[in-house]
Amino acid sequence: MKALLLAAAAMGAALPATAQTVAITNARLVIGDGSAPVDGGTVVVRDGRVVAAGTGVAVPAGVPVVDAGGRWVTPGLFAGFTRMGIVEVDGVSETDDSAAGNSPFNAALDVSAAVNPKTSAITVNRAEGITRAVVAPEARGSIFAGQGAIIDLGTDMDPVSKPRAFQFMVYGEEGARRAGGSRPAAIAMLKNILFEVRDYARAPASFADRGKDALLTRADAQALVPVVTGQVPLLVHVERASDILVVLDLKREVPALKLVLVGVNEGWTVARQIAAAKVPVLASALSDLPASFEQLAATQSNIGRMQAAGVTVGIGMINDDEARQARLVKQYAGNLVALTKVPGASGLDWGQAFATISSKPAEAMGMGGEFGSLRPGRRGDVVVWDGDPLEIGTAAVRVFIDGVEQPIETRQDQLRRRYFDPKEGALPKAYQR
């Protein structure tokens, strides 16, 4: 450990913390596109974007160099579904901006204004190699929850990479509850809202605001126009196989819809239909016990089987402490690799598994050209690790976002240092005897 800390300190001395141009050499390099790691790799970031990554890459003159010393170097992790930055303490409503059950607005709600970059979960997850995240609202008053954002986990006060990046809605059991008590009520509400949105899009000036009891306010209709015209994705939380098919069928009525399925515990049973519809998935990982009646076919092989059928799959964490523990995606991806060694199970090879927490979630959100890999032109989100990043005991040594090095010390680190070997007189007053 002492040697590791000394090496990290030496690496830190080689690069100013505010630099946006850097080359990391002598790396066990992971591009993040599903390919296998390569030794002796180099990644060059100029002005916050990757310009080259691979073996045999020359470092331009004048570019600050970090020698990784053979360590693993990867793109920053892209958390596929979270509520980071909009929830601090679940039991304290003043710190929870994920939903607004008493508001007359639903689809119009926009989480980007509520993201707090000082939320403790952002610091903790950044230290674990998470550099970007999907942040979604939570449904309360309707099947539509509102507009989500893509954020970075940097230390600056401008965390939103893309506001209003998608609309989020719920179907299945939760959608039934929000719509009045049944799945037919949920689909009727959805179709009615989509019809009204098309009316609004044709003639916005003639769309009267019908008061707080209306199914669709003018603001909600306006927020849904980019959805029905295919300008932004519609993320749908759905678990049961039959519900998945109902959601996929929406594309026949609204062909422009860009669907992304979230959760999808029974997705493996209809994987061919999902693949044929070319709809990407942000799947819960390693669910093997049904948490509800809509997850009776849950299996740890879900992601492996969907991938084998041709589905684009990233890992998401809906209803899995997603406001705080996005860092668990590393463990989930590692377990997908381990499943390849379990007789009868379906897992992923290492490169494929890493892609489920890097390039695949970014691609699902239509942002694969910006985030999730070290291909040229992507943002310079890079992490240096002290070992295989899909192993539980591995830690991030260096984290860069847009080429800017980020601090990775957390409050937990500070507390450990303070109390690991306390000295007499150094404790707070309350600890004195």
Secondary structure, DSSP 8 states (H G I E B T S, - for coil): -HHHHHHHHHHHHTS-TT-S-EEEEEEEE--SSS---EEEEEEEEETTEEEEEEET----TT--EEE-TT-EEEE-EEEEEE-TTTBS-TT-GGGB-S--TT-S-STT-BGGGG--TT-HHHHHHHTTTEEEEEE----SSSSEEEEEEEEE--SSS--EEEEEEEEEEE-HHHHHHHHTSSHHHHHHHHHHHHHHHHHHHH-GGG-----TTSSS-HHHHHHHHHHHTTSS-EEEEE-SHHHHHHHHHHHHHSTT--EEEEE-TTGGGGHHHHHHHT--EEE--S--S-SSGGGTT--TTHHHHHHHTT--EEE--TTSSTTT-GGGHHHHHHHHHHGGGSTT-----HHHHHHTTTHHHHHHTT-TTTSSS-STTSB--EEEESS-TTSTT--EEEEEETTEE-----HHHHHHHHHHS--TT-S-GGG--
